[in-house]
Amino acid sequence: MSGPSSTYRLQFTPDFTFADAEAVVDYLDALGAGALYASPLLEAVPGSTHGYDVTDPTKARDELGGESGRVALSKALRNAGLGFVLDIVPNHMAVDHDDANPWWWDVLHHGRESRYAEYFDVDWDSGKLLLPFAADEDSEEEHEHYRLAFWRRGNTELNYRRFFDITTLAGVRVEDPAVFEATHGEVLRWVAAGEVTGLRVDHPDGLADPGGYVRRLKERSGAWLVVEKILGVDEDLPASWPVEGTTGYDALREVCGLFVDPGGEEGITALARELGVPVDFAAVEHESRELVANTILRAEVRRIAALLRHPDREQAERAVAEVMVNFPVYRSYLPEGWDAWEAAVAKAGSPAARALDEQVRADPRGELATRLQQTSGMVVAKGTEDTAFYRYTRFVALNEVGGAPDRFGVPPAEFHRRAALREAGAPHTMTALSTHDTKRSEDVRARLAVLAEMPGEFADHVRRWTAEHPIDEPSLNALAWQSLVGAWPITADRMRAYLDKAAKESKVRTTWTDHDEEFEAAVAAWPDRVLDGPVAADVAEFVDRVVAHGWSNALGQKLVQLTAPGVPDVYQGTELWDLSLVDPDNRRPVDYGVRRKLLRRIEEGWLPDVDDSGAAKLLVVHRALRLRRERPELFRGYRPLPASGPAAPHAVAFERTGVVAVATRLPVGLANAGGWGDTVLPLPPGEWTDVLTSRPAPPRLAELLDRYPVALLVRGDL
């Protein structure tokens, strides 16, 4: 499957329904999108703002408009010639809202006699309820209605696989063909009717058999299929998976890293060390994973250890935790590949770990191997993304899902090599810069990348600011100042909510469950103190120094993403400047009225300035998406196109088949060097036209990039 030319992600909520999406189909068409890419649309917990808490997979969600609204939206998309890509959630269902989940409620009432007893990943024999922190004393208040339901049947407790540490999301056994059909039948009906053209699979690493699952899904759907798989820097998807690729976090790291100056690493690291921020990422990551394995996921560790034939239970539990903590990637896919498993066992090194290895090798498809693989991804995700990324705050532009904070940027040669590999091996994979799960938006990261070019000046400011308004936790203090600069201007309420989440995720001074009320109060007061005092003026003045360079980076990384190999996704609203932080900040309502008006002017020939309106980004998105959709034959192949001359390191360019993308990198250094000078880009033979400006394209970069820091060239006239 070639898939859509591009996708545009929409987050459906009770306040943004099927009818609301139908009303913007004409805008998405005019923008140039190839498909609407929807968050989960099946029945979910009432009031859910994300839809990943599915309660009934057999029907479209009533709060979004139900079946009639879904059909009307599908029809509108087909009439516009747009695809419909749907996010699906095979791993878990919500079980926390009274009888909203009829299957779960039936299991609670009837136990193993329920017709749905085998639908959920329940350990019927353990007699332990799986709770956060593996508490020996179960929380009667939180689970009273579960326990009462079982007492009526003569049972007392129920143990089940959770989604990460979320007790209200229970694992589903989609490895069972009957369960697969029951949970996917409705979505597959939509696909068969031509109403859904692509599928995005949420969290495949939690499944017992991800490979078997995607093979069955591909066979049953035939749709364009991508998986939310977080790959390590040099990791590939298993060769046997019949999918087009991932949801694009690997490309995100490469594209964003291209605009980070590796020369700034020493200065940025020195500032972090001076502030008391840890600068050894490997140590922080290991410590964070150990914390997760031994606290919030300890119940899973104990359950796995009980499957290990080892006389010492304590050593068995320690070995299970050690192996998962030391995984170099999120999980292994046994018996297809052993590298990740062998690396983890070797690092763990204990006799119990070797016994674990021996038992897994004897039965790589058995329950012990399966549970280990399902859980290793949880340890890595919660330990790295949701803990270490909030503790290791040396330079948070790198602290992104799928990122590698210890790698300070991506050199052009590495970027080109990986882009060529993507074109050769997965040309229809998704690429992304912002998602509903990113820690900060693409434009925040683009602005923060500027700081790597001026680490000394930034350090001077942070020292002054910290002297006036310190946060009494070094990692959070460093994160706060970077976030303030990256998202400026920002309200105190937004900043307060972000810092509260960051403080609890880092688990240094407070957590979601073990609160330090005094510390939380001090953090909550920090935004008002800063924004209402003289420091705010100094922050604003500093941001004024970097904002234009941030815009240059933002336009550059967007053009690269939209034109490089893969199917580019545009997250809702990010066709204009978007300075959002982590959810729920990045799920605020989008003003499509403003976007319509600006797009209409662009379609009429307006060339906006690069200013705070964001219209210049809308121009880039519109022209690139329209070209991809109307002339897909241009976006094949991949060849780096090196510039020559004194400012050549500041240009990144590549050729597809009849199209050339040009972007500016490291804009501060370029400005300090006096601009492009005599630097030229040797264009392939023929006459070239810039799609953005409709002007002939000269080889001298000083002329080519005199209006915008990016150019999109096609051979011949437009």
C-alpha positions, 0 to 999 in steps of 0.5 A, a space after each residue: 500500500 502506498 498510503 495517503 500523500 499526507 495526513 492531518 491529525 485531529 483529536 476528537 473530543 465531546 467538544 470536537 465531534 464528527 460534525 465539527 470534523 465534517 465542517 473542516 473537511 473543505 479546509 483540509 482539502 484546500 490545505 492539501 492534506 491527503 487524509 484525515 487522521 483521527 484519534 480513536 472513535 470507538 465508544 469510550 469512557 464518558 467525557 474522555 478527551 482522547 478516546 484511548 479508554 475504549 469501553 465498547 469496540 462494537 460501536 462509534 462513540 455516541 458523544 462524537 455523533 454516533 454512527 450517523 455522524 461517523 457515516 456523514 464524515 466518511 462520506 464528506 471525506 470520500 466526496 473530497 477525495 481524502 482518505 480516512 486513517 483511524 487510530 485503533 487501540 488493541 491492547 486494552 479497554 477501560 474498566 473504571 466507569 461503572 457499567 460503561 464497559 459491558 464486557 468487563 461488567 459481565 466478567 465482574 458479575 459472572 467470573 470465569 463463567 462469563 462469556 467474556 472471561 477469556 477476553 481480558 488478560 486475567 490471572 484467575 489463579 493468583 488471588 491478587 488484585 493488581 494495583 499500582 505499587 503492588 500494594 499488599 493491602 488493596 485499596 478498598 475505596 478505589 476498587 470497591 465496586 469490583 470487589 463487591 461484584 465478585 463477592 456476590 459470586 463467592 470470589 474476592 479478588 481479580 488480577 489482570 494485566 494493566 496498561 502501564 501503571 493505569 489500573 483502570 485500563 485492563 489488557 485485552 487478549 487480541 492474540 485469541 482469534 475470537 477476541 480479535 474478531 470481537 474487538 476489530 469487527 466494527 472497524 474492519 466493517 468500516 474498512 471493507 466499506 471503503 470508509 476507512 483507508 488506513 489504520 494506526 495501531 496504538 502501543 503494539 509493544 503491549 501485545 502478547 504477539 505483536 507480529 501475529 497481530 499485525 499479520 492478521 490485521 493486514 490480512 483482514 484489512 488490506 489497509 495502509 498500516 502503521 504502528 506506534 512503535 518507538 524505535 531505538 536509534 539504530 533499530 529496525 522494525 521486525 522484518 516479518 511485520 507487514 506494515 508500512 512503518 511507524 508513526 514517525 518518532 524516528 524521523 522526528 529525532 532526525 529532522 529536529 536534530 538536524 537543526 541543533 548545533 553540536 558545537 553548543 554541547 560543551 556550553 550547555 553541559 557546563 551550565 547544567 552541571 553548574 545548576 546541579 542538573 545530572 549530565 550522565 544520561 546513562 546513569 539517570 536513565 538506569 536509575 529511573 528505570 530501576 525506580 519504575 521497575 521496583 515501585 509502580 511496576 513491581 506487581 508485574 515484576 513479581 508476577 513474572 518472577 513467579 513464572 521463573 523456576 528459581 528457588 530464591 523468590 527475591 533473587 528471581 524478582 531482582 533478575 527480572 527487574 534487572 533484565 528489563 531495566 537493561 533493555 537497549 530498546 523497548 522490547 524484543 520480539 522473540 523468537 525472531 530476534 535475540 540481540 536486544 534480549 542477549 544485551 539485557 541479560 549480559 548487562 544484568 549478569 546475575 546467576 538468576 538472570 542467566 537462569 531466566 535466560 535459560 528458561 526463556 531460550 527453552 520456550 521463547 513463545 511461552 508465558 514467561 518470555 511473553 510476559 517479559 516482553 510485554 512488560 519491558 516496554 513499560 519499564 523503558 517507556 515509564 523509566 525513560 520517557 516519563 521519568 528520565 526525560 524530566 530529570 535529565 534536563 540538560 537540553 530539553 529540545 532533545 528530550 522527545 519521544 523516540 529521542 536520544 538526549 545524549 546525542 547532541 543533534 544529528 549531523 547532516 551526513 547522518 540525516 541524509 544516510 537515514 533518509 535514504 534508508 527510509 526511502 529504500 526500506 519504508 517509503 510509506 512510513 509515517 513521519 511526524 514533528 508533533 503528536 498528541 504525545 510529544 513533550 513539546 511542540 515542533 515550534 518550541 523545539 525549533 526555538 530551543 534549538 537556537 540556544 545551542 548556538 548561543 549557550 554562553 548568552 543563554 547561560 548568563 541569563 539563566 544564572 540571573 533568572 535563577 538568582 531571582 526566582 529559583 526552583 528548589 530542584 535543579 532539574 525542574 529549575 533548568 526545565 522551567 527556564 528552557 520551557 519558559 523561553 521555548 513557549 513564550 509568551 505563555 500564561 501563568 496557568 499553562 506554565 503552572 499546569 506544565 510544571 506540576 506535571 513535570 515535577 510529578 513525572 520526574 519523581 524527585 521531590 514529589 509524585 502523583 501519589 506521594 505528594 510533597 505539598 510544600 514543594 508543590 505549592 512553591 512550584 505552583 507559585 513560581 509562574 506568577 512570581 516570574 511573570 509578574 516581576 522584572 524577570 519577565 521583561 528580561 525573558 521577553 527581551 531575550 526571546 526577542 533575540 532568538 525568535 526570528 532564528 526559531 522561526 527559521 528553524 521551524 520553517 526548515 524542519 517543517 519543509 524537510 519533514 514534508 518533502 523527505 521520504 515517508 508520509 508526513 503528518 501535520 498535527 492539528 493546528 501546527 500549520 501555524 506557529 504552535 508553542 504548546 507543551 505536553 498534553 493537555 496543553 497540546 490538545 487545546 481547541 484549534 481556531 480554524 476560522 483564522 486558518 481559513 482566512 489566512 489560507 484563502 489569502 495565500 491561495 490568492 497569491 499573498 506571500 506573508 512575511 515571516 512574523 508572529 502570524 505564522 502565515 509563512 509556515 502555513 504557506 510552506 505546509 500548503 504548497 508542500 502538501 499540495 505538490 505531494 498530493 498533485 504530483 506524487 511522482 516527484 517524491 521518489 528517490 533521495 539524493 543529498 545536494 551539498 552546497 559549496 562556499 563559505 556558508 555551505 554548512 548552514 544549508 541542507 538540501 536534497 533532491 527527490 525525482 524532480 523536486 529539490 528542498 532547501 533549508 537553512 540550519 544554524 541561523 545564528 551562526 549564519 547571521 554572525 558570519 554575514 549571511 550566505 555570501 557566495 555560497 551556491 547550490 549546484 542544481 541539477 540540469 534544467 530550469 527550476 522554479 521555487 514553489 513558495 515564491 513562484 520565482 525562477 530559482 538561482 543557484 546563489 543561496 543569497 538570492 534563492 533564500 532572500 525571502 524565506 529561509 527555505 525553498 521548494 524547487 520543481 523543474 520547469 514552470 509551475 
